Amino acid sequence: MAYFFRGFSKAFNNEFLSAISDYSKAIEIGPNNVDAYLERGVVKYTLMDYRGALSDLNTAIGLDPKNGRAYFNRGIVKIKLVQIESGCLDLSRAGELGLPEAYEAIKKYCQN
């Protein structure tokens, strides 16, 4: 957990590459650490590594299929990758799982 929280602190301070390193170490120690995959995916998204972000978010959802934040972030990543329909489905799932901000994103990205 120490690596995870240090990574979170580094990400908060815009030390993104160091944050990725700490999240990766947290995953190495605990390969089922959903939060480390989720947060590493968010940092990769911030760095515009959309494919890397998608991979991490897919893993987070595989480990915890009821994680609304993972669906929300994956939806945004998919939209950036021009996978609009699939991204909007993820945003809808995030809303169903209790993230009200997902509906705002749907209004922004998914209306024809």
Residue frames as qw, qx, qy, qz and C-alpha x, y, z in Angstrom:
[[0.000, 0.885, 0.466, 0.000, 0.00, 0.00, 0.00],
 [0.353, -0.694, 0.084, 0.622, 2.94, 2.34, 0.59],
 [0.309, -0.048, 0.575, 0.756, 3.86, 2.34, -3.10],
 [0.075, 0.655, 0.681, 0.318, 0.24, 2.95, -4.06],
 [0.201, -0.903, -0.311, 0.217, -0.13, 5.93, -1.76],
 [0.374, -0.526, 0.279, 0.711, 3.24, 7.34, -2.74],
 [0.267, 0.231, 0.676, 0.647, 2.19, 7.01, -6.39],
 [0.035, -0.807, -0.579, -0.107, -1.07, 8.77, -5.60],
 [0.309, -0.815, -0.062, 0.487, 0.84, 11.60, -3.93],
 [0.366, -0.261, 0.489, 0.748, 3.21, 11.90, -6.88],
 [0.181, 0.500, 0.697, 0.481, 0.33, 11.98, -9.35],
 [0.150, -0.885, -0.414, 0.152, -1.32, 14.71, -7.29],
 [0.292, -0.772, 0.183, 0.534, 1.92, 16.70, -7.59],
 [0.627, 0.740, -0.105, -0.219, 2.12, 16.13, -11.36],
 [0.151, -0.575, 0.792, 0.139, 5.10, 13.76, -11.05],
 [0.859, 0.208, -0.015, -0.468, 3.46, 11.40, -13.49],
 [0.684, 0.404, -0.607, 0.015, 6.35, 9.17, -14.53],
 [0.034, 0.307, -0.799, 0.516, 7.34, 8.59, -10.90],
 [0.655, -0.018, 0.366, -0.660, 3.70, 7.87, -10.08],
 [0.856, 0.282, -0.312, -0.302, 3.56, 5.23, -12.82],
 [0.430, 0.397, -0.764, 0.271, 6.70, 3.65, -11.42],
 [0.243, -0.190, 0.708, -0.635, 5.20, 3.46, -7.92],
 [0.791, 0.124, 0.137, -0.584, 1.87, 2.11, -9.19],
 [0.752, 0.368, -0.532, -0.125, 3.78, -0.50, -11.18],
 [0.186, 0.319, -0.821, 0.435, 5.69, -1.54, -8.07],
 [0.525, -0.058, 0.498, -0.687, 2.42, -1.77, -6.14],
 [0.855, 0.255, -0.139, -0.430, 1.04, -4.02, -8.89],
 [0.532, 0.413, -0.730, 0.114, 4.19, -6.15, -8.88],
 [0.068, -0.208, 0.794, -0.567, 3.75, -6.71, -5.13],
 [0.416, 0.303, 0.711, -0.479, -0.03, -7.13, -5.29],
 [0.055, 0.012, 0.712, 0.700, -1.16, -8.11, -8.79],
 [0.101, -0.597, -0.776, -0.177, -4.83, -7.87, -7.79],
 [0.168, -0.471, -0.295, 0.814, -4.56, -4.23, -6.65],
 [0.289, 0.718, 0.592, 0.224, -7.50, -2.77, -8.53],
 [0.091, -0.957, -0.121, 0.248, -6.83, 0.76, -7.33],
 [0.404, -0.533, 0.460, 0.584, -3.23, 0.70, -8.58],
 [0.390, 0.272, 0.713, 0.516, -4.38, -0.36, -12.06],
 [0.102, 0.863, 0.493, 0.048, -7.10, 2.28, -12.01],
 [0.199, -0.911, 0.053, 0.357, -4.86, 5.12, -10.91],
 [0.444, -0.310, 0.577, 0.612, -2.03, 4.08, -13.24],
 [0.346, 0.513, 0.686, 0.382, -4.57, 4.11, -16.05],
 [0.003, -0.952, -0.285, 0.112, -5.65, 7.62, -15.10],
 [0.330, -0.725, 0.321, 0.513, -2.05, 8.82, -15.11],
 [0.448, 0.024, 0.695, 0.561, -1.41, 7.19, -18.49],
 [0.234, 0.777, 0.558, 0.172, -4.51, 8.94, -19.81],
 [0.164, -0.931, -0.025, 0.323, -3.15, 12.24, -18.51],
 [0.343, -0.529, 0.552, 0.546, 0.07, 11.54, -20.42],
 [0.623, 0.515, -0.188, -0.558, -2.02, 10.75, -23.53],
 [0.067, 0.244, -0.959, -0.125, -0.97, 7.09, -23.48],
 [0.696, -0.008, 0.041, -0.717, -4.53, 6.06, -24.30],
 [0.800, 0.130, -0.562, -0.163, -3.72, 2.47, -25.25],
 [0.352, 0.166, -0.759, 0.523, -1.76, 1.96, -22.02],
 [0.356, -0.098, 0.393, -0.842, -4.59, 3.54, -20.05],
 [0.785, 0.035, -0.255, -0.564, -7.12, 1.28, -21.75],
 [0.660, 0.137, -0.729, 0.118, -5.09, -1.81, -20.87],
 [0.114, 0.102, -0.699, 0.699, -4.87, -0.83, -17.19],
 [0.506, -0.013, 0.216, -0.835, -8.55, 0.07, -16.99],
 [0.780, 0.066, -0.502, -0.367, -9.54, -3.21, -18.66],
 [0.496, 0.083, -0.787, 0.358, -7.53, -5.04, -15.99],
 [0.152, -0.078, 0.514, -0.841, -9.15, -2.99, -13.20],
 [0.694, 0.020, -0.061, -0.717, -12.61, -3.86, -14.52],
 [0.724, 0.116, -0.672, -0.104, -11.63, -7.51, -14.88],
 [0.320, 0.055, -0.762, 0.561, -10.63, -7.56, -11.22],
 [0.085, 0.385, 0.607, -0.691, -13.64, -5.55, -10.03],
 [0.095, 0.378, 0.699, 0.599, -16.54, -5.49, -12.50],
 [0.190, -0.825, -0.532, -0.018, -18.56, -3.20, -10.22],
 [0.423, -0.426, -0.047, 0.798, -15.99, -0.39, -10.15],
 [0.303, 0.870, 0.384, -0.059, -17.82, 2.62, -11.51],
 [0.117, -0.865, 0.279, 0.401, -14.72, 4.82, -11.61],
 [0.432, -0.231, 0.745, 0.453, -12.94, 2.29, -13.81],
 [0.414, 0.564, 0.684, 0.207, -15.87, 2.21, -16.24],
 [0.096, 0.954, 0.149, -0.243, -16.06, 6.01, -16.26],
 [0.212, -0.726, 0.475, 0.449, -12.37, 6.43, -17.02],
 [0.457, 0.018, 0.800, 0.389, -12.38, 3.64, -19.60],
 [0.373, 0.754, 0.541, -0.002, -15.34, 5.30, -21.29],
 [0.038, 0.940, -0.117, -0.320, -13.45, 8.58, -21.59],
 [0.353, -0.464, 0.688, 0.432, -10.36, 6.77, -22.91],
 [0.489, 0.322, 0.773, 0.244, -12.41, 4.91, -25.51],
 [0.288, 0.901, 0.296, -0.134, -13.97, 8.17, -26.67],
 [0.123, -0.817, 0.404, 0.393, -10.45, 9.61, -27.10],
 [0.344, -0.213, 0.837, 0.368, -9.64, 6.52, -29.18],
 [0.456, 0.200, -0.335, -0.800, -12.77, 7.24, -31.29],
 [0.244, -0.190, -0.950, -0.050, -14.56, 4.17, -29.95],
 [0.289, -0.241, 0.096, -0.921, -17.57, 6.38, -29.24],
 [0.747, -0.262, -0.371, -0.485, -20.32, 3.77, -28.95],
 [0.762, -0.136, -0.569, 0.278, -18.32, 1.51, -26.65],
 [0.247, 0.145, -0.396, 0.873, -17.13, 4.50, -24.60],
 [0.434, -0.297, -0.029, -0.850, -20.68, 5.72, -24.15],
 [0.813, -0.262, -0.484, -0.191, -21.75, 2.25, -22.99],
 [0.591, -0.044, -0.546, 0.592, -19.00, 2.36, -20.37],
 [0.056, -0.216, 0.221, -0.949, -20.15, 5.80, -19.23],
 [0.665, -0.313, -0.275, -0.621, -23.70, 4.48, -18.94],
 [0.796, -0.189, -0.555, 0.152, -22.46, 1.54, -16.87],
 [0.338, 0.104, -0.446, 0.822, -20.54, 3.95, -14.62],
 [0.367, -0.292, 0.020, -0.883, -23.78, 5.87, -14.05],
 [0.805, -0.262, -0.427, -0.319, -25.62, 2.66, -13.23],
 [0.735, -0.113, -0.516, 0.425, -22.89, 1.89, -10.70],
 [0.415, -0.778, -0.370, 0.294, -23.46, 5.19, -8.91],
 [0.410, -0.228, 0.117, 0.875, -21.27, 7.83, -10.59],
 [0.274, 0.813, 0.428, -0.283, -23.54, 10.79, -11.34],
 [0.028, -0.712, 0.350, 0.608, -20.76, 12.59, -13.26],
 [0.371, 0.041, 0.837, 0.401, -21.08, 9.86, -15.87],
 [0.316, 0.717, 0.621, -0.016, -24.39, 11.35, -17.00],
 [0.038, 0.893, -0.091, -0.440, -22.75, 14.73, -17.56],
 [0.244, -0.423, 0.716, 0.499, -20.09, 13.05, -19.69],
 [0.392, 0.380, 0.818, 0.180, -22.81, 11.25, -21.64],
 [0.237, 0.886, 0.316, -0.241, -24.46, 14.60, -22.37],
 [0.078, -0.806, 0.366, 0.459, -21.12, 16.00, -23.51],
 [0.116, -0.435, 0.801, 0.394, -19.83, 13.10, -25.63],
 [0.232, 0.124, 0.959, 0.104, -22.70, 10.80, -26.52],
 [0.421, 0.634, 0.426, -0.489, -25.48, 12.95, -27.87],
 [0.534, 0.285, 0.596, 0.527, -25.98, 12.76, -31.63]]
